[in-house]
Amino acid sequence: MGKLKSGNLFVFVVENLIWVLVLVALVIFSLLSDNFLTPYNLINIFVRVAALGLLVIGQSFTLITGNFDLSSESTMGLTAMVGGLLIAAAETGGLGWQANPLVAIAVMLVLGCVIGWINGTLITRFKMNNFIVTVAMMFILRGATYIISPGQSTSFFPEVFDFLGSGNVYRIAMANKRFLPIPAAAIFLILMFAVAHVITRYRRFGRNMYAVGSNRAAAEAAGIDSQRIVLSVYVISGLFAALAGLLEAGRMDSATPRLGYGMIFSVQAAAVIGGISLFGGRGTMIGAFGGVLLWGILDTGLNIMQVSPFWIEVSRGALLLFAVFLDAMKVRYLERMSVRKALVGNPIGLQDPVMG
């Protein structure tokens, strides 16, 4: 029994290790640079990782069910380009329609959901491999983005369209007679993680997600429609990818064909570092939020210290490898504990009785 309790402590420590790492990173960079732990820089970290964080939310939903969506970065790029083309003037790369920004945003969100629905349908109804489907969709969507652009940026969007990415909801007066802006992107990111946490922790849909990811056959035997759950998480992933596209396009006041390119690796890394298991059925949105923050802290801190971009890539890869290692050890340990619990009280016990 003592071993089981110590095992629970081990799992608790591993699942909450992300916040220890966040605290350690904050302390280290604060000691190494006077410019790091300032209100303006901390706010800037939230703004820089806002689009990444939205992609991580969508990815976490799919990972919890034992799936993943590698097409989200291209969904982000395509939806941003579509929105930009609809609202930008012809001389700034748009179609010249200069559509109502709210209509363009609605089109972006619907398009993201449709892309997610296609992914989910191919995986659930046609039993296609999720890796192949989402990789293929990643290439298709990126190519489509270049086709409709064609190969050029759109820019100079209306203020309403840009607000989520570059607007401020409030300004706080500081002692030095400067104002600290509270960006809409930071507030929106925190709000979306809070909503995702409530869904995954307290709603039946969230519990069904974990059940499907932990043991799909057992979940189906319990009456859970696993295909509907998987289809739904892919639609959610597409929706959050579109929101990320809206936010990033607003932050830059432009949409480029390469928007979001290569982000999927950072998305997977931040989710796994935050404790979302690659094997499905484990992890929390609070942990995933910590993974996003740690990714942003490392990126910002190393850039402030003027570390070579090559070493920054090395640090990212090492952190991801460490997270995957911990995840593998945790899963392996839990499997051993489940066997031990099943054997406790069994007449055979944990070893065969001595034959007289």
Backbone hydrogen bonds, N-H to C=O, Kabsch-Sander energy under -0.5 kcal/mol:
donor,donor_aa,acceptor,acceptor_aa,energy
5,K,1,M,-2.1
6,S,2,G,-2.3
7,G,3,K,-2.0
8,N,4,L,-2.1
9,L,5,K,-1.9
10,F,6,S,-2.1
11,V,7,G,-2.3
12,F,8,N,-2.4
13,V,9,L,-2.6
14,V,10,F,-2.4
15,E,11,V,-2.6
16,N,12,F,-1.4
17,L,14,V,-0.9
19,W,16,N,-1.0
20,V,16,N,-0.8
21,L,17,L,-2.3
22,V,18,I,-2.2
23,L,19,W,-2.0
24,V,20,V,-2.6
25,A,21,L,-2.6
26,L,22,V,-2.3
27,V,23,L,-2.3
28,I,24,V,-2.7
29,F,25,A,-2.4
30,S,26,L,-1.8
31,L,27,V,-1.9
32,L,28,I,-1.7
33,S,29,F,-1.7
36,F,33,S,-1.0
37,L,33,S,-0.6
38,T,36,F,-2.0
42,L,38,T,-2.5
43,I,39,P,-2.2
44,N,40,Y,-1.9
45,I,41,N,-1.7
46,F,42,L,-1.3
47,V,43,I,-1.8
48,R,44,N,-2.5
49,V,45,I,-1.7
50,A,46,F,-0.6
50,A,47,V,-0.8
53,G,49,V,-3.1
54,L,50,A,-1.9
55,L,51,A,-1.9
56,V,52,L,-2.2
57,I,53,G,-2.0
58,G,54,L,-1.8
59,Q,55,L,-2.6
60,S,56,V,-2.8
61,F,57,I,-1.8
62,T,58,G,-1.5
63,L,59,Q,-2.7
64,I,60,S,-2.5
65,T,61,F,-0.9
66,G,63,L,-1.9
67,N,62,T,-2.6
72,S,69,D,-0.7
75,T,71,S,-2.3
76,M,72,S,-2.4
77,G,73,E,-1.8
78,L,74,S,-2.8
79,T,75,T,-2.5
80,A,76,M,-1.8
81,M,77,G,-2.0
82,V,78,L,-2.6
83,G,79,T,-2.4
84,G,80,A,-2.5
85,L,81,M,-2.7
86,L,82,V,-1.8
87,I,83,G,-1.5
88,A,84,G,-2.4
92,T,89,A,-1.3
93,G,90,A,-1.4
94,G,89,A,-2.6
95,L,85,L,-2.4
96,G,88,A,-1.4
98,Q,88,A,-0.7
99,A,86,L,-3.0
103,V,100,N,-0.6
104,A,100,N,-2.2
105,I,101,P,-2.4
106,A,102,L,-2.1
107,V,103,V,-2.4
108,M,104,A,-2.2
109,L,105,I,-2.3
110,V,106,A,-2.5
111,L,107,V,-2.6
112,G,108,M,-2.3
113,C,109,L,-2.1
114,V,110,V,-2.5
115,I,111,L,-2.4
116,G,112,G,-2.1
117,W,113,C,-2.5
118,I,114,V,-2.4
119,N,115,I,-2.3
120,G,116,G,-2.7
121,T,117,W,-2.6
122,L,118,I,-2.4
123,I,119,N,-1.8
124,T,120,G,-2.7
125,R,121,T,-1.7
126,F,121,T,-1.4
128,M,122,L,-2.0
133,V,129,N,-2.6
134,T,130,N,-2.2
135,V,131,F,-2.1
136,A,132,I,-2.5
137,M,133,V,-2.4
138,M,134,T,-1.8
139,F,135,V,-1.9
140,I,136,A,-2.5
141,L,137,M,-2.8
142,R,138,M,-1.9
143,G,139,F,-2.5
144,A,140,I,-2.4
145,T,141,L,-2.0
146,Y,142,R,-1.8
147,I,143,G,-2.1
148,I,144,A,-2.3
149,S,145,T,-1.2
151,G,146,Y,-0.8
154,T,255,A,-2.2
155,S,92,T,-1.8
156,F,253,D,-1.5
162,D,158,P,-1.8
163,F,159,E,-1.3
165,G,162,D,-0.7
166,S,162,D,-2.6
167,G,162,D,-0.5
167,G,163,F,-2.6
169,V,182,I,-2.7
170,Y,182,I,-0.9
172,I,180,L,-2.7
174,M,178,R,-3.4
177,K,174,M,-1.4
180,L,172,I,-3.5
182,I,170,Y,-3.1
184,A,167,G,-2.6
185,A,167,G,-0.5
187,I,183,P,-1.7
188,F,184,A,-2.8
189,L,185,A,-2.3
190,I,186,A,-2.2
191,L,187,I,-2.4
192,M,188,F,-2.6
193,F,189,L,-2.1
194,A,190,I,-2.1
195,V,191,L,-2.4
196,A,192,M,-2.4
197,H,193,F,-2.3
198,V,194,A,-2.2
199,I,195,V,-2.3
200,T,196,A,-2.5
201,R,197,H,-2.2
202,Y,198,V,-2.6
203,R,198,V,-0.6
203,R,199,I,-1.0
206,G,199,I,-0.8
207,R,203,R,-2.0
208,N,204,R,-2.6
209,M,205,F,-1.8
210,Y,206,G,-1.8
211,A,207,R,-2.0
212,V,208,N,-2.5
213,G,209,M,-2.3
214,S,210,Y,-2.3
215,N,211,A,-2.4
219,A,215,N,-2.4
220,E,216,R,-2.4
221,A,217,A,-2.1
222,A,218,A,-1.4
223,G,220,E,-1.5
224,I,219,A,-2.3
226,S,224,I,-1.5
229,I,225,D,-1.9
230,V,226,S,-2.6
231,L,227,Q,-2.5
232,S,228,R,-2.3
233,V,229,I,-2.2
234,Y,230,V,-1.6
235,V,231,L,-1.7
236,I,232,S,-2.4
237,S,233,V,-2.3
238,G,234,Y,-2.2
239,L,235,V,-2.2
240,F,236,I,-2.5
241,A,237,S,-1.9
242,A,238,G,-1.9
243,L,239,L,-2.1
244,A,240,F,-2.2
245,G,241,A,-2.0
246,L,242,A,-2.4
247,L,243,L,-2.5
248,E,244,A,-2.7
249,A,245,G,-2.4
250,G,246,L,-1.9
251,R,247,L,-2.2
252,M,248,E,-2.0
253,D,249,A,-1.2
254,S,249,A,-1.3
255,A,154,T,-2.6
259,L,256,T,-1.7
261,Y,258,R,-2.5
263,M,260,G,-2.1
265,F,262,G,-0.8
266,S,262,G,-0.6
267,V,263,M,-2.5
268,Q,264,I,-2.6
269,A,265,F,-2.2
270,A,266,S,-2.8
271,A,267,V,-2.2
272,V,268,Q,-2.5
273,I,269,A,-3.0
274,G,270,A,-1.6
275,G,272,V,-1.8
276,I,271,A,-2.3
277,S,275,G,-0.6
277,S,282,R,-1.5
280,G,277,S,-1.1
281,G,64,I,-2.6
288,A,284,T,-2.1
289,F,285,M,-2.2
290,G,286,I,-1.8
291,G,287,G,-2.0
292,V,288,A,-2.0
293,L,289,F,-2.3
294,L,290,G,-2.8
295,W,291,G,-2.1
296,G,292,V,-2.2
297,I,293,L,-2.9
298,L,294,L,-2.6
299,D,295,W,-2.2
300,T,296,G,-2.7
301,G,297,I,-3.0
302,L,298,L,-2.5
303,N,299,D,-1.5
304,I,300,T,-2.4
305,M,301,G,-1.8
306,Q,303,N,-1.3
307,V,302,L,-2.7
311,W,308,S,-0.6
312,I,308,S,-1.8
313,E,309,P,-1.9
314,V,310,F,-1.8
315,S,311,W,-2.5
316,R,312,I,-2.1
317,G,313,E,-2.4
318,A,314,V,-2.5
319,L,315,S,-2.2
320,L,316,R,-2.3
321,L,317,G,-2.5
322,F,318,A,-2.2
323,A,319,L,-2.2
324,V,320,L,-2.6
325,F,321,L,-2.3
326,L,322,F,-2.3
327,D,323,A,-2.4
328,A,324,V,-2.6
329,M,325,F,-2.4
330,K,326,L,-2.5
331,V,327,D,-2.5
332,R,328,A,-2.4
333,Y,329,M,-2.5
334,L,330,K,-2.5
335,E,331,V,-2.1
336,R,332,R,-1.8
337,M,333,Y,-2.4
338,S,334,L,-2.2
339,V,335,E,-1.7
340,R,336,R,-2.3
341,K,337,M,-2.7
342,A,338,S,-1.8
343,L,339,V,-1.5
344,V,340,R,-1.5
346,N,343,L,-2.0
349,G,346,N,-0.5
351,Q,348,I,-0.7
